[in-house]
Amino acid sequence: MRGLIYKDVSIFFKSIDKKLILIAAAAIVIPIFNAGIYAGLFASVMLAMTIGMQNIMSFASDEKASWKKYQLAMPVSSFIVVVSKYISVIYTVAVSLLCSIIFNAISSIIFQNFHILIWLFSIATAVIVPLIWTGICLPLTYWFGFRSAQIMGLIVVIPMFYFVKYFEDGPGISAMLNSAYSYMIVATIAAILIFGISLVVSTVGYSKKN
């Protein structure tokens, strides 16, 4: 399985589009100057969204190469192939988490403000967004093809955009202080459940592919 995980992680990093990097960099740098103490949170959300989109693009690589035909000649089951894909996503979540910590550290230094709730929101978002994105799009890839997953990935951007605008223009974190921890716990549990159910659905879908 380690070889499969290495393959998927390598594809993730090698297939990163330069244009996507520029867009992500701009989306991450702009909040640093405009969002004040929330810069780390906004940057974390943008990066998590970028990682989610990049995962979808890497999913498409196997589909375009008809990798299932090669897998049939290997001594590995469909379940192992799908599990390795999900484990590789967890590796990318680790990258998102690490970058979120860095973003918030930079934001705290620049604005000389350490807000534990903002840090927790940022870290939770860095984990939740890629998991949910994968949980929705990977089963679609195995059942209906990568184009349907790409379309759904674009749709998922919409609520993420409004999430960012809520904190930028609305009452934001200050209106959620009393229930923030509950939101994070519920969202994290939901993301893990979606990720787990997605694994089962993807395994069934992949096993049915020719």
Protein Blocks (a to p, Z undefined) as FASTA:
>chain_A
ZZmmmmmmmmmmmmpcfklmmmmmmmmmmmmmmnommlmmmmmmmmmmmmmmmmmmmmmm
mmmnommlmmmmpccdfklmmmmmmmmmmmmmmmmmmmmmmmmmmmmmmnopacfklmmm
mmmmmmmmmmmmmmmmmmmmmmnojklmmmmmmmmmmmmmmmmmmmmmmnmjmlmmmmmm
mmmmmmmmmmmmmmmmmmmmmmmmmmmpZZ
